[in-house]
Amino acid sequence: MPLAAPPTTWLKASLAGLAALVLLMVCGFGSWQILRDEQAGTKATANEPPPTAVPRDIGTREADPAPLSVTEVFPGKQISIDASQPPYQVLRTQQQGNCKIATDGQITALFGSLGCSQVVRATLRSPTKDYFVTGGIFNLSTSEAAKGAYDKIKEIVDARQGRFKGYVPTTATKPLALSSTHLGWDYRGHFLVYCVIARADGRDFADGDPFAQQILYDLIELHLLGTVVQKRSIMPASAGARQEG
């Protein structure tokens, strides 16, 4: 069988032109598709509702001058972390301009050097009623001061050179002052938050007590930081627009 004749120059040119047209069509479709996606994204963004809150500077007490209040930190007789679980009972609250009332030893000196202006604290009873807890917030001068305290406290506590004091408003809560305690602390902005936990029966904690760890997480991370300080860190969007103006 003889071999087929090679394509003519005209046929080569036609095939090349057809390929180019297909390529342009593909490229054109791709470009249009990208443009359509961008336009859709722009329209979607335009249709999104405006934010109701914007960030607020809590890096210094100068930027965030309003003092803490008991109502702000402990707004009721109960602190509910999980609606499906019993709440913490708030037994007594306290607001003091002298931070020494809640600290001892080198922590007292440390907070004095970092511009602590107040502490708001409360003693609570755990949902199981097996633990007493003192939790609160120290108002320091700057976020750098709060971080400095956060970093230094462990060294002081480990060396038994200072501690956070439990708040003992009643005879029943004496284990906060007389028994072994668990401590926890964290910070955000110019605030340092803390907890002191004691067993209600005055006994020592079991190793790795899971209930104590849960209490620290509930009150420090979820309530004091996650609710109270979080509310401080935002403001209504309309207020932000007025400040910028």
Number of C-alpha atoms within 10 A of each C-alpha: 3 4 5 6 6 8 9 9 9 9 11 12 12 12 12 12 12 12 12 12 12 12 12 12 12 12 12 12 12 12 12 12 12 12 12 12 12 12 12 12 12 11 11 10 11 10 9 8 7 9 9 11 14 14 14 16 15 21 20 19 20 11 11 17 10 9 13 19 16 17 10 15 20 22 12 12 14 16 19 17 14 9 7 7 9 14 17 23 19 19 18 16 20 15 16 16 14 12 22 19 15 21 17 15 15 17 22 18 13 19 22 15 13 17 16 24 18 21 26 25 26 23 27 24 22 22 17 10 13 13 21 31 33 28 29 28 26 24 26 28 23 23 19 16 24 28 18 15 21 18 12 14 19 16 12 16 16 10 9 11 13 20 20 24 18 28 25 19 14 10 7 11 25 18 22 25 15 11 16 15 23 17 21 19 21 19 23 20 24 23 26 26 25 23 27 26 28 28 23 19 15 19 12 12 17 9 6 8 10 10 15 23 14 11 22 21 16 19 25 24 17 15 19 25 22 14 15 17 23 17 13 18 17 16 15 13 15 12 13 15 10 8 8 6 6
